[in-house]
Amino acid sequence: MRSRVHPPQANPVAGQARGSVLGHAAELTVVLVAYVLSARLGLAMSPVNGFATLVWPPTGIALAALLLRGARLWPAVMLGAVAANLWIGGSFWVSVGIGTGNTLEALLGMALLTRVARIHLTLDRLVDVLALVVLGAGISTAVSATVGVAVLRAAGIVQPGDVLETWRAWWVGDALGDLVVAPVLLTWSSLWGLTTSARRVLEALALTVALVGLSCFVFLLGPPLDPGAFRQAHVLFPVLIWAAVRFGPRGGTAAILLVSVFAVWGTLTGHGPFAGEAPERSLLTLQIFMAVASVTVLVLAATSVERMEALNAEKELLAIVSHDMKSPLGALRLGARSLLGQPPEELGPQARKHGQFIERCAQRMESLIRSLLDAATIRTGHLSLVRGPQDLSALIHEAVDTYRMLADEKSQVLQVEVPPSLPVDGDRERLLQVLSNLLANAVKFAPTEGTITTRAWDTEGWVHCSVSDDGPGIEPGELERVFDPYWTGGASRGTGLGLSIVKGIVEAHGGGTFVQSALRVGTTIGFRLPGSRGAEARRGVLIPRMLWRRPKPG
């Protein structure tokens, strides 16, 4: 009997173990090399007492490495710190002591940010940025500064009179490593969601050119120690804000790092607004500016992302709710119409009354859903218009005719004072929505047997329209809130969205809104639009309403 000899097969578990070991070794090597090289670069920039420096990138590298890959990379931080200090001539035990402080700093920062603050590594929330500033840059860096200065003092390298200056330099350098270097590594560690459309790439290139050009102008050009009136650091803030708002945390962190490179380079060579006779003092002033700029950009980027995420979440929720509610509401209205369509002899007066009530409630619910969706669309800046030549006078008559029956129920008088024709350029349905909301508001607040007047006129290329009632009026202190979402003027009914929708639609047309009111006299609410004859000429000078959009992760 023959036995078949099978070839030996690889052990998959052993292969995975070997791969894991090799991967871990590669990660340790990368962190070690990056730490040593960046430490050497930092110590080359005006060190205090040979060891403390005002620019210390390794702190940011160590914190980001441990946050991204875990505490198992601490040996690379330790070895990197020891090697860097040996490289500049430190003794073995001094290097080990400083390395211990740097390692404890990184481990404490990781623990505080992951276990206490539980931050998102993308830094897309305000709480993440505040945690990085306070727990990372503020608290954990004090450990390294304290241990390092204590070691240098014990070794006799730092004299008692220089302890405070050395500690401050150490702490500032480490803090800026957490504020400038770590955010870049954290936000760019994953390219998920990076937008690479042609328009986005062109905008990114324009931003880069603007940053590089302004940084060179502020920090490198011009005579040494004479920055000039226009070569000031605040010139860079508009471009930094552009990066934060349009490109989110990724764009903001990259912009801060780029500006920091040029700023340090220029200051060390005696150029720019922070250059001075003493390099230590120059760099300290520079780094305070960098810290303030970094925190400002990180906060702005995070709040912009949070705001747009909240608006998009609201819009998505409303869309889902409206989709799920439209079907049963449609069935309810259909059933009510079928019920009311029965002959009077088959449907008693009480049942007919209930059927009419059901139909009105269904109409009210559909109107509420449309208002909520419109308000969310306006707030997110995604309101779409189908423009075309319109006659505002005809639209006013159409809207008023719609509300005559409702006004008759309260014995109200609807008056219209408009010219035969008022040409405008706009969206027919949206303009009817504006007029309907204004008329509904007037009918609601005008008293029984009151008068509601709709006027329209043309002045210097602008078409004006107003709806007036003789209701109770609005308190003077409340007038500026009339167009705010969810403001109801103290009324117990309504969502307070009608006038805010009016404002959003009118501003999307390039116009504006106005309100006048007197207590116990009445209220006039209206709007103005560019007339169609002057619309083409005015499009170049009108300032449109700002429409917010979500800053994309790229």
MOHUHU-V541332 format. One record per residue. RES is the residue in three letters. OMEGA is omega in degrees with one decimal (* if undefined). Layout:
[[RES OMEGA] [RES OMEGA]]
This chain:
[[MET -178.5] [ARG 174.9] [SER 180.0] [ARG 179.1] [VAL 179.1] [HIS 177.0] [PRO 180.0] [PRO 179.8] [GLN -179.6] [ALA 177.5] [ASN -176.2] [PRO -179.9] [VAL 178.8] [ALA 178.7] [GLY 177.5] [GLN 179.3] [ALA 178.2] [ARG 177.8] [GLY 179.6] [SER 179.4] [VAL 179.2] [LEU 178.2] [GLY 178.8] [HIS 178.8] [ALA 178.5] [ALA 178.4] [GLU 178.0] [LEU -178.3] [THR -179.5] [VAL -179.5] [VAL -179.7] [LEU -179.0] [VAL -179.9] [ALA -179.4] [TYR -176.6] [VAL -177.3] [LEU 179.5] [SER 176.7] [ALA 177.5] [ARG 177.8] [LEU 179.7] [GLY -179.5] [LEU 176.7] [ALA -176.5] [MET 172.4] [SER 178.8] [PRO 176.4] [VAL -177.0] [ASN 173.4] [GLY -174.3] [PHE -178.3] [ALA -179.2] [THR -178.6] [LEU 175.5] [VAL -175.0] [TRP -179.2] [PRO -177.2] [PRO 178.3] [THR 177.9] [GLY 178.4] [ILE -179.4] [ALA -179.3] [LEU 179.7] [ALA -179.5] [ALA -179.2] [LEU 177.2] [LEU -177.0] [LEU -172.0] [ARG 174.7] [GLY -176.8] [ALA -178.5] [ARG 179.0] [LEU -178.6] [TRP 178.5] [PRO 179.2] [ALA 177.5] [VAL -179.6] [MET -179.4] [LEU 179.6] [GLY 179.8] [ALA 178.9] [VAL -179.0] [ALA -179.0] [ALA -179.5] [ASN 173.6] [LEU -177.9] [TRP -177.0] [ILE 174.1] [GLY 177.8] [GLY 177.4] [SER -175.9] [PHE -174.9] [TRP 174.2] [VAL 179.3] [SER 178.3] [VAL 178.7] [GLY 177.5] [ILE 178.2] [GLY 177.7] [THR 177.9] [GLY 179.3] [ASN 179.8] [THR 177.6] [LEU 177.6] [GLU -178.8] [ALA -179.7] [LEU 179.0] [LEU 177.9] [GLY 178.4] [MET -178.8] [ALA -179.7] [LEU -175.4] [LEU -177.3] [THR -174.8] [ARG 180.0] [VAL -176.9] [ALA -178.2] [ARG -174.2] [ILE 165.8] [HIS -177.0] [LEU 176.9] [THR 178.4] [LEU -178.3] [ASP 175.1] [ARG 179.7] [LEU -179.1] [VAL 177.0] [ASP -179.4] [VAL 179.8] [LEU 177.9] [ALA 178.7] [LEU -178.2] [VAL -173.6] [VAL -174.7] [LEU -177.8] [GLY -175.6] [ALA -175.3] [GLY -170.8] [ILE -173.5] [SER -178.5] [THR 177.7] [ALA 178.8] [VAL -179.5] [SER -179.7] [ALA -178.3] [THR -179.8] [VAL -177.8] [GLY 179.8] [VAL 177.3] [ALA 178.6] [VAL 179.8] [LEU 178.4] [ARG 178.9] [ALA 179.8] [ALA 179.6] [GLY -179.2] [ILE 179.8] [VAL 178.5] [GLN -177.7] [PRO -178.8] [GLY -178.4] [ASP -175.6] [VAL -176.1] [LEU -179.9] [GLU 179.8] [THR 179.8] [TRP 179.9] [ARG 179.2] [ALA -179.9] [TRP -176.6] [TRP 179.5] [VAL 180.0] [GLY 178.9] [ASP 180.0] [ALA -179.8] [LEU 172.4] [GLY 177.8] [ASP -176.1] [LEU -174.4] [VAL -174.2] [VAL -176.7] [ALA 180.0] [PRO 178.6] [VAL -179.2] [LEU -179.0] [LEU -175.1] [THR -179.7] [TRP -179.8] [SER 176.3] [SER 179.8] [LEU -179.9] [TRP 178.1] [GLY 179.6] [LEU -178.3] [THR -177.5] [THR 176.7] [SER -177.3] [ALA -179.7] [ARG -179.9] [ARG 179.5] [VAL 178.8] [LEU 178.0] [GLU 178.0] [ALA 177.6] [LEU 178.1] [ALA 178.0] [LEU 180.0] [THR 178.8] [VAL 179.2] [ALA 179.3] [LEU -178.9] [VAL -179.2] [GLY 179.9] [LEU 179.3] [SER 177.0] [CYS -178.9] [PHE -175.6] [VAL -168.4] [PHE -174.8] [LEU -176.2] [LEU 178.5] [GLY -179.6] [PRO 178.1] [PRO 176.6] [LEU 178.3] [ASP -173.8] [PRO -178.1] [GLY -175.1] [ALA -175.6] [PHE 179.8] [ARG 179.5] [GLN -172.8] [ALA -176.9] [HIS 176.2] [VAL -176.7] [LEU -173.1] [PHE 177.3] [PRO 179.9] [VAL 176.8] [LEU 176.5] [ILE 175.5] [TRP -179.3] [ALA -177.0] [ALA -175.4] [VAL -174.2] [ARG -175.6] [PHE 173.5] [GLY -178.3] [PRO 178.9] [ARG -179.5] [GLY -179.6] [GLY -179.0] [THR 178.1] [ALA 179.5] [ALA 179.5] [ILE 179.4] [LEU -179.3] [LEU 178.7] [VAL -179.5] [SER 178.9] [VAL 179.6] [PHE -177.7] [ALA 179.2] [VAL 178.9] [TRP -178.6] [GLY -178.3] [THR 178.9] [LEU 178.8] [THR 175.1] [GLY 179.6] [HIS 173.9] [GLY -174.3] [PRO -176.9] [PHE -179.5] [ALA 179.0] [GLY -178.6] [GLU -179.1] [ALA -178.9] [PRO -178.5] [GLU 179.5] [ARG 179.0] [SER -178.9] [LEU 178.6] [LEU 177.6] [THR 178.3] [LEU -175.0] [GLN 173.5] [ILE 175.7] [PHE -179.3] [MET 178.9] [ALA 179.7] [VAL 179.3] [ALA -179.0] [SER 179.9] [VAL 179.9] [THR -178.4] [VAL -180.0] [LEU 179.3] [VAL -179.4] [LEU 179.5] [ALA -178.3] [ALA -179.6] [THR 177.4] [SER 178.4] [VAL -180.0] [GLU -178.1] [ARG -177.5] [MET 175.6] [GLU 178.2] [ALA 179.1] [LEU 179.0] [ASN 177.5] [ALA 177.4] [GLU -179.3] [LYS 179.0] [GLU 178.9] [LEU 179.4] [LEU 179.1] [ALA 179.3] [ILE -179.3] [VAL -178.5] [SER 178.8] [HIS -178.5] [ASP -177.9] [MET -176.1] [LYS -178.7] [SER 178.6] [PRO 177.4] [LEU 176.6] [GLY 177.8] [ALA 179.8] [LEU 179.5] [ARG 178.6] [LEU 178.1] [GLY 179.2] [ALA 178.5] [ARG 178.3] [SER 179.4] [LEU -178.7] [LEU 179.4] [GLY -179.9] [GLN 179.6] [PRO -178.0] [PRO -178.5] [GLU 179.6] [GLU -177.6] [LEU -178.1] [GLY -178.4] [PRO -179.8] [GLN 178.8] [ALA 178.0] [ARG 178.6] [LYS 177.9] [HIS 178.3] [GLY 177.0] [GLN 177.5] [PHE 178.7] [ILE -179.2] [GLU 179.0] [ARG 179.2] [CYS 178.6] [ALA 177.2] [GLN 178.9] [ARG 179.3] [MET 178.5] [GLU 177.4] [SER 178.8] [LEU 179.5] [ILE 178.9] [ARG -179.6] [SER 179.1] [LEU 178.8] [LEU 178.5] [ASP 179.9] [ALA 178.6] [ALA 179.0] [THR 179.8] [ILE -178.1] [ARG 179.3] [THR 176.4] [GLY -176.6] [HIS 178.6] [LEU -179.3] [SER -179.9] [LEU 173.5] [VAL -173.2] [ARG 176.9] [GLY 177.8] [PRO -179.5] [GLN 173.7] [ASP -175.9] [LEU 178.5] [SER 178.6] [ALA 179.0] [LEU 178.6] [ILE 178.7] [HIS -179.9] [GLU -179.6] [ALA -179.9] [VAL 178.7] [ASP 179.8] [THR -174.6] [TYR -179.5] [ARG -178.3] [MET 179.1] [LEU 177.8] [ALA 179.5] [ASP 179.3] [GLU 178.0] [LYS -179.6] [SER 179.5] [GLN 179.7] [VAL 177.1] [LEU 179.3] [GLN 179.4] [VAL 178.3] [GLU -177.4] [VAL 175.3] [PRO -178.4] [PRO -177.1] [SER 175.0] [LEU -177.5] [PRO 174.8] [VAL 175.9] [ASP -176.7] [GLY 179.4] [ASP -175.4] [ARG -175.6] [GLU 179.7] [ARG 177.6] [LEU 174.3] [LEU 177.6] [GLN 177.5] [VAL -179.6] [LEU 179.9] [SER 179.4] [ASN 178.7] [LEU 179.2] [LEU 178.3] [ALA 178.4] [ASN -179.2] [ALA 179.2] [VAL -178.1] [LYS -172.8] [PHE 177.0] [ALA -178.2] [PRO 173.5] [THR -175.7] [GLU 177.2] [GLY -177.5] [THR 177.7] [ILE -175.8] [THR 176.0] [THR -178.5] [ARG 175.2] [ALA -179.9] [TRP -176.8] [ASP -179.2] [THR 174.0] [GLU 176.7] [GLY 177.9] [TRP 176.0] [VAL -178.7] [HIS 175.9] [CYS 179.2] [SER 175.3] [VAL -176.2] [SER 173.7] [ASP 178.6] [ASP -179.8] [GLY -173.9] [PRO -178.9] [GLY -176.4] [ILE 177.2] [GLU -179.3] [PRO -180.0] [GLY -178.1] [GLU -174.5] [LEU -177.3] [GLU -179.9] [ARG -173.1] [VAL -175.9] [PHE 177.3] [ASP 177.0] [PRO 174.6] [TYR 173.6] [TRP -175.1] [THR 177.7] [GLY 179.0] [GLY 179.1] [ALA -178.1] [SER -179.0] [ARG 176.4] [GLY -178.3] [THR -177.9] [GLY -178.8] [LEU -171.9] [GLY -177.3] [LEU 175.6] [SER 175.3] [ILE 175.7] [VAL -179.0] [LYS -179.2] [GLY -179.2] [ILE -179.1] [VAL -179.5] [GLU 175.5] [ALA 175.3] [HIS -178.5] [GLY -178.5] [GLY -179.7] [GLY -178.4] [THR 177.8] [PHE 179.8] [VAL 174.3] [GLN -177.9] [SER 174.6] [ALA -178.1] [LEU 179.2] [ARG 176.0] [VAL 178.9] [GLY -175.5] [THR 174.1] [THR 178.3] [ILE -177.4] [GLY -177.9] [PHE 173.7] [ARG -179.8] [LEU 173.5] [PRO 175.1] [GLY -175.5] [SER -180.0] [ARG -179.2] [GLY -175.7] [ALA -177.8] [GLU -179.4] [ALA -174.7] [ARG -176.8] [ARG -178.9] [GLY -176.1] [VAL 179.2] [LEU 176.0] [ILE -176.7] [PRO 175.4] [ARG -179.8] [MET 179.1] [LEU -178.5] [TRP 173.5] [ARG -178.5] [ARG 175.4] [PRO -175.0] [LYS -174.3] [PRO -179.1] [GLY *]]
